[in-house]
C-alpha cells in the first residue's frame, strides 16, 4: 500500500514516548524495504490511493496505524495480510505533507511492538486486530554490562563508517537495553529479514545479545573494508607519484631536445618480454637491462648498446628446436643419394649418428672434414642435417683475425655485436642446428687475438 522512498536519512530516536491509548484494532500500513522499530521516527512516502485514504482517515481519528513490513520471501500470488510479516510496530503519524506529484510525505513515530492477530476489514484499506507484545524487565548486572559493550561497539562502528557522530552521542545516553538494541538495529545496513528478526524478539536482553553479535560482525566487515581502501589508496598514491615523475621526465627531456622514442622502444621491449618464453636467468637479465633503459636518455650511446643487448636476448630461440630423426637406414640412404663413393666417410658419419642415438645426447667429439676444395665437405654437413631433420647453417671463417668474431664484442664498445655462433642460432631460429664451421684452416692471428683459441673454448663441451 505504500513505498518508502526516503532512504538517505538514518532513523532517529524519539526523545520521549507520547502517551497514547493503544487501540486493539487499527489500519495496517505496509512498507517495502524498511522495518520500523519502536521509539524511532522515520519519513514515509505514500503514493497509492489506498494508502492515501488510510492516512487521511487516520488523521481524522487517533492517528495510530499498524506498520508491517512486506515479506520479500512471500509467494507472488499472496495478497493482503499473507504478504506481511506477523510482527510489526504501532506508530503515530506526527506530520503529513502533500507533494505536487500527488503523493503524501509523512513522519511517523514508532510506539510499541504488535502482533497481527486477524483481519477485520479489507476495504477501503486493510484493518486488523492486533495484540501488543509486552517486554519483560531487564535491569540485572549482566544486562548493564551488555549495554556498555553495545555502546562501545556502536561508537566504533560510527568511527569506521559514514554514520553521523550524533548517533554515537544518542547511543551513550540510552540506558534501556531494548531501546538501545532498537536504535542500533534501525541505523545499521542490515537485510530486511535480519531487522525483522530483531523486531520479533520481545525480550530486551535477548535482543541486545543478538545485536552484539551483529555489531561485532559489522566491525569486522568495516575494518576489512578500511584495510582494503588503505591498500588501494597506497597503490594509487604510488602509481600517481610514478606518473607525476614520468611526466616531469618527459618535460625535462623535451626541454633538452630529446625525443620520446626511447619510452616507446622500452614499452615495446616489455611487451615482447612478456610474450617470449625465456629461461629464468635470461628473463632476469632482460628485466634488469630494461629497468636500466627506463632511466637512460634515449640519445645516449649506452641506451643503444643496452637496447641491442635486450633485443638479441629476445630474438634467440631459447625454446625452439627441431625434433631429431635418428634413423640410421634413412641417414645411409640420404648420404648415398647426395654423394657417390666416400664409403669410409659415410661409415664414420653413420657410426657417429648411431652413438648419438644410443647415448641420447650429442656431447662428444666434433666431426672434422679434411680435404681439398670441391670434394663435398660442406655438402656432407648439409646431408647430415637433412638426415637428422635439423636446420643447417654454414659459417665461413676464412680470413678471420679478430677473436671477438667468435666470442662477441665487449658491450663497452659502440656497435658491440654477438659472435658468429650466436648469430647462427638467431638466423636458424632453432637452438639445435647442424653448424658447419667452414675454412677453419684459413683463420689468421694478429694483435687482436687468436680466433682459433677462442674457437677451441667455444666448442669445448664442458
N, C-alpha and C positions, 0 to 999 in steps of 0.2 A: 504493500500500500504506500510505501514511501521510500525515498532514497536519501542516503547521507552523502552529500556532495562536498561537504567541508571537512577534508581530512588533513588539512595542513596544521591546524592548531591542536596542541595536546589538550586532553580533557583536564579541566581544572577542578580542584576540590571545593566544595561549598564550605563557607565559613561556619555556618550553623544549619542545623536541620529545621526547616519551618514546621510548625505544628499543624498537622493535617489529620483529619479523621479518615482512616483508611477504609474505603468502601469495600464491600465484598464482591461487587460487580463493577466492571469498568471497561471502557472501549479499548481495543487492542491495536496498538501501533507497531507494525512490523518493520524491521530495519534490515538492510543488506550491509555487509562489510563492517559491522560495528556491534559491539556489546556494551550496553550502558550499565555501569556499576552504581550502587547506592552512594549518595553524598557527592556524586560527580555532576558537573554542569557541562553540557555539550550542545553545539549548534546542530540543528537538523533542518534539512530542506525537503519539503513535501511538494511533489509535482503531480500526483494522480488525483482524480476527482474524489474518490472515496476517502483518501487521506485528508483532503481539504475539508470535506464535510465533517470528518471526525474532529478535526481541530476546531472548527467553528462551533460545533455543538459543545465541545469540552470547555471552551472559553465562556460559554453561557452558563455553565454549571460550576463544578468544583475544580476544574482544570486538571484533574488527575486522570492519567492514562496508563495502561499497562504496556510497557515496552518489551517486546520479544524479538529475538534475532532469528532470521530465516536460517534454516539448517542447509548448508550447501550440499550435504550428502543425501538430502531427501530426494525421493523419486520425482522425476519430471512431471508425472501426471498428478502428483499430490497437490491438493488445494487447501486453502483456509488454514485451520489450526494444524493440519497434518504436515505443513511445511515449516512449522515453527518449533524451536526448542521449547521444552516444557517449563523451564525456569527462566524468569525474566525479572524486570525491575519496575516497580510502581514509580511513576515520575509525575512531576507537576510542571505545567507549561508556565514559564516565567515571562517570556516576551514573544510577540509574534509580529512579523513584518511581511507585507505583501510586496512582491517583486514585480516590476513591469512585465516580465515574461509570463506572468500568471501563476507562478509557483509561490509557495509560502516558506519563509525562513523563520525559524523559531528557536528559542533557547529553552532547554528542558533541564530539570534538576532531579536526579535520582533520589528516591526516598527509601525504599525497602525491597528486599528480595521477595518475590512472589512466585507461586506455582500455578500453572494453568490447570484449572480443575475441569471445567466443561464449558462448551459454547452455549450461550443463551440467545444470541441473535446473529444473523449474518448480513442483514440489510437494514439501513443503507451502508453499514460497515460492521466489522466483527466486534461483538461484545461477549465477554466471558466472565464466568465466576472464577475468582482467584482465591488462593489461600496464602496468607503471609507466612514466611519462613522465619521463625524466631531463632536468634543466635544465642547459644549458651554463653555464660560469662567466662572470660579468660583473663585472669589477672594474677596468675601464680608466678613464681620466680623464673621458671623455665620460659614462660611466655615473654616476660620482660627481657630476658637475655636474647630471645629470638627477635624482639623488636629492635634492640640495639644493633644486632647483626644486620638486620634488613636495612636499617638506616645507613649504616656504614657502607654496605654493598651498593645501595642506591646512589649514595654520593659518588662512589667510584664509577658507576655507570654514567652519571651526569658528566664526570670529568672526561670520560673516554668517548662520549657520544655528543651529538648536537642538541641534546635536551637543554632547556633553559636552566640557568643557575637558580632561579626562583623555586624550581621544583625540589631541589636539594634542601632549601630552607623550609619548604612546606612539609617535607618528609620528616625532618628533625623535630618539628613542632607537633607531630601526631603521636600520641601515646596509646591509642587504641589499636589492638592487633588487627582486628577485622578491617577497620577503616584504612589502616596503613597498607594492608595487603591489596585492598581495592584500588587505592591510589596508585600503587606501583603497577598493578596489572593493567590499569587503564592507560598508562603512559609508555609501556613497553611495546615494541613492534612484534606482537605475538600473533599467531594464527587465530582465526575465529574460534576454532574448536578448543584451543588451549585457553582462551579467555573465557569461553563458556564453561569449561571445566572448573575454573576458579570461581565463577559466579555460582555454580551449583553446589559448592562446598559451603554449607551453612556454619560449620564450626570455625570460629576465627583462628584458633590455634592451628588446626589442620590446614586452613587456607594459607596462613602465614608460612607454615613449614613448606608447603608446596611452592610458595613464592620465593623462598630462599633458594630452592633448587634451581628455579628459573633464573634468578639473579646471578648465581654462580656460573650458569651456562652462558648467559649474556655477556658476562665479564670476560670469559674465555674467548668468545667469538670476537668481542671488541678488541681485546688485546692482540689476538692473531691478526685482525684486520689492520690494527695500528702498526704492527711489525711489518706486514706486507707493504703498507703505504710508505713506511720509512725506507724499506729496501728499494722500492720503486723510485722514491724521491732521490735517494743516494745515487742510484743508477742514472736517473735523468740528469742530476747535477753533474755527474762525471761526463756524460755524453755532451751536455751543453757546454761544459768547460772545454772539452776537446774540440767541439765545433767552433767555439769562440777563438781558440788558439789557432785552429786551421784557417779561419777567415783572416785572422791577423797575419798569419804567414803568407796567405795569398796576396794580401795588400802590400806587405813588405816586398815580396818578390816582384809584384807589379811595379812598385816604385823603383826597384833595382833594374827593371827592364828584363827580368827573367820570365820565360814562358811557363805556362801551367801544364805543358805536355808531360812533365815528369809525373804529376799526380795521375794523369790518365794512364801512363805506362805502368805505374805501380799498381793501380787498380786492376789493369789487365793481367799483370803477373799474379796477383792474388787470386783472381778468378781462375786462371789456368792451374794454379797450385791446388785449388780446391777440387778441380775436376781431374787431376792427374794422380795415378796410383804410384806412390813412391815408397821406398823403404824408410824406416823411421829415421835413420841417421841422415839420409838425403833430405827428408822433409824438414828436419830441424835446421839443417844448414841453410836451406832455401828460405825458411821463415826468418832466420836471423839476418840474412842478407836483405830481404825485403824490408825488415824493420830499419836497417841502416839506410836503405834507399829513401824511406819516408822522411828522414831528417836531412838529406843532402839536397843542395840545389841542383836542378837538372842540367845546368850549364857546366858543372864541374866535371873534370876528367874521371874522377873516381866514380861518379854516378854511372858513366858509360861502362866502365870496367865491371862494376858490380851488377849492372843490368845484364850485360852479356853473360856473366857467370851464371846468374839465375836462369837466364834463357836457355843456356846449354844444359843445365840440370833438368829443366822441364822437357827438353827435346830428346833426351836419351831414352832408349827403350828399356826401362828398368824391369818391366814385367813381360814385354812382348818377346816371344820366342817361337821358333818353328818346332814342330814335333818330329823327332828323329824317326827315320825309316831304315833300320839296320837289317836289311835283307841281303845276306851275302850273295846269294844266287843272282838277285836283281842287280847288285853292285857289279858283279862279274860281267853280266850281260851289258850293262851300260859302258863299262870300260872297254869291252870288245867292240861295241858299236862306235865309240869315239876314237879308238886308237888301234892301229894294226901292230901285231907283234908286241914288243916290250913285255914279254912274259914275266921276267923277273921283277920288273917294276910293279906290274899288276898284282903279282903274288904277294909282294911286300905290302901293297895297299890293302889287299883283302885280309891279310894277316892283321894289319893294324885295325881294320874295322871289326874283325872278329874279336880281338882283345877288348875293344870298346864295348861290344855287345855283351861279352861275358862279365866284365867288371862293372858295367852300368855307370861308368864315369870316363871322362876323357883326359883327366890329368895323367900325363905320361910323356913319352918322347914326342918331339915335334918332327914331322916328316920334312926332309930336306931333299930337294930335287936338284941334281947337278948335271950339267950338260951344255953343249954348245947351243947357240941360238937356233930356234926353229925346230927342235926335236919334240916339242909338245909338253914342256914343263908346266906352263900356265894352263894349258887345256886339261892336263891331268887334274889340277886343282879344281877346275870347273866341273869335271866329271865326278870327282869325289863329292862335291856339294850337291850335284844332281842325284847321286846315288843315296845320299843321306837325307835328302829332302830339305836341305838348308839353303839359305841365301849365300851368294858368293861375292867376295869383294877382293879386288886386286889393288895392292898399294905398291907403286913403283918407287923404290928407294934409291935409284941410281942418281949419283951426283949430290946426295945429301951430305952436308957438312956440319949442320947445327944439331946438337943433341936435343934441343927444345922441340924439334920436329917430332921426336918420339915421346918425350915426357910431357910436352906442353910448355908454354911460356909462363914465366912468373907473372902473377897478377899485378905486380907493381909496375909493369911496363904498359904503356899505352898500346892498345890493339892486341893485348895478350889473347892467344887462342889455344885451344887444347891440341894435343898431339894427333898424329896420324891414326892411331888405334881408336881413340875416342871419336874422331871424325868418321871412321869407318862404321862404327856401331850406329852412329846417328844416321848416316846415309843409307845403311841397310834397313833400319827400322826393326832390327832384331838383335837380341843380346847374345845369340849363339850362331853367328855366320861362320862359314869357312873362309878364312882370310889368307890370301896368298901374298906374302911379302916378297916381291919380285926384285931381282937385281941387287941382292944384298952384297954381292962382291964388288959393286961399284960405289959403295959407301966410302966417303973420304973422311979425313980428320984434319982439324986446324985449331986455331986458338979458341974457337967457340966450343970445343969439346970433341968427344969421340962418340958419334951416334951408335956405333956397333956395341960399345959398352952399355949405353943406355938401352939398346935393344935387348941385350942379354938380360938386363934387370927386368925389363917389361915382360919378357917371355918366360921368366922363371916361375914355374907353377907354385912355388912356395910363397 
